[in-house]
Amino acid sequence: MNENDLTKLISRIEHNAFGVIYGSVTVMALLLSAEHGSATPVKTAIILFGSILAIVLAETFAKISSDAVHNRKPIGWDAVRHGWHHSRPTLIAANIPTLVIATAATGWYSYDMAVGIAQLAATILLVVYGFSIGWVIYGRVIPGMLHAAFTGSIGAALALLKFTIH
């Protein structure tokens, strides 16, 4: 990987960090309320997708509206495109676990295993982006690992809470 590729990767990480972290934590929080054992993967996936979409649309509309008020300019298509572009990482990060749960409907694995894999996927995203944030800020491995541990611990704590509740 040359320096130009590394610069592009870091730029992508910086741009997507908010959305990926927000989406991963949001889906973990929503999984806390998911039924255990008897739930159907398709129903859970639809509820997760719908909930995540509603949250992202609300966040995007609130941001677009607040920017319009702050700038005293009407909302135009550029603002809508910018808002949607900002929301994509959140939707992608949150819907990876949703797809894992939906895939359980094929019978390849159980619903409970799907929830565990979904939580693991969201936690891995948190760890990767946590490390990336530490790396971008400090340019060193140890701070990156500390950020990865902290950010990943959020996902691990939410997964542990779900396990404890259910």
N, C-alpha and C positions, 0 to 999 in steps of 0.2 A: 504494500500500500504506500503510494507516494504522498508527499505533503499536501498536494492539491486534493487528493481523495480524502485524506484525513480532515482537512478543512471543511469539505462538503459534508462529511459525516457528522462532525461536531456542530455544524450549522443546522443540520436536520434534527439532531438531538435537542439543541437549544429550542428550536421551533416547536417540537412535538412534546417536550417534557411536561408542560402543564396538562395537555390533553391526555397523555398516556397515564400519568399519575392520577389525575382526576377520574378518568374512566375506569382504571383498575380498582381504585378504592370504592368508587360508586358501585361497581358490580359486586364487589365483596360485601358491601353493606346490604345490597339487595338480596344476596344469597343468604344472609342471616335470616330473612323472613321466608325463605323457600321451604316448602314442606319437606319432610324427611321420610324416606322409605316408600310410601305409597304414591307419591306424586308422579305424574307422567312427565317425561323429558320434554315433549313438545309443548305442553301447557306451560311448564316452567320457562322454557326458552322464549315463548311468545310473551309471557309476562315480563321477563327480563328485557327483551328487546323493546317492548312498548314503554316500559318504565324508563329505560335508558334514553330512548328517543325523546320522550317527554321532558326529561331532565335537561338534555342537551338543547332541545328547542327552546325551553324556558331560559336557559343560560344565554344562548345566542341572542334571543329576542331582547332580553334584559340588557345585554352588552350593546347591541345595536341601538336600542332606545336611549340608553344612558349616554352613549357617544353622541347621538343626535342632539340631545338636550345640552350636553356639555359644549358642543361645537356650534350650537344654534343653527343646525342645517337639517333639512328634511332627509328622511331615510330614502336612499336611492339604491339601485341595483348593485353599485360598487360596495356599499356597506353590507348588503345581504350576502354577496359573494365572499367578502372578507370574513364575515361571521361564520359562514358555512365552512370556509377553508380552515378557520380556527377550530371548528368543532370536529372535523374529520378524525384527528388523532384520538379524541375522546371516544367517538363511536367505534373506531377500529379496536382500540384497546378493550373496551367494555364488551364488544361483541365476539371477541375471540373465545372467552369463557362461555358465552351464550351458544356459540356454534358447537363447542365441546359437549354441552348438555343436550343440545338438539340431536347430535350424532348418536347419543345413547339410545334413541328411538330405533336405531337399526339393530339393536341387540348385541352389538360388538362388546359392550360393557354395560354394567348396571347403572341405574340412575345415581345411586350413592357414590359409585366410583366416578361418574361424570362430574358430580359436584366437587369431589376431591381434586380431580384433574383440573377443573375450572379454577378452583382456588389456587392450585399450584401454578397454573398459567398466569393468573393475575399477579401472584406474588413474584414470579420470575420477572415479569415486566417491571415490577417495582424495583427489584434488585438491579436489573440491567440499567434502568434509568437513574436509579440512585447512584450507582457507580459512575455513570456518565456525567451526572451533575457534579459530583466531587472531582472528577477528572477535568471537566471544563473549567471549574472554578480554580482549582489548585494546581492542575497539571502534574499531579503525583498519584501513585497507586494507593498509598495508605489512606489519604483523605477520601479517595474514591471508594475504597473498601468500607470505610466508616459510614459514608453516605449510603452505600449499598445495604449495609447492615441495618441502619436506621430505617430507611425507606422500606426494605423488605420486612422489617419487624412489624410494620403497620399491617401488611397483608397477613403475616403469620399470626398476629394477635387477633385479627378478625376471623381467620380460619379456626383458631383455637376457641374463640368465643362461640362460633357456630357449633363446633364439636361439643362444647360444654353444654350449650342450650339444648341440643338435640341428642 
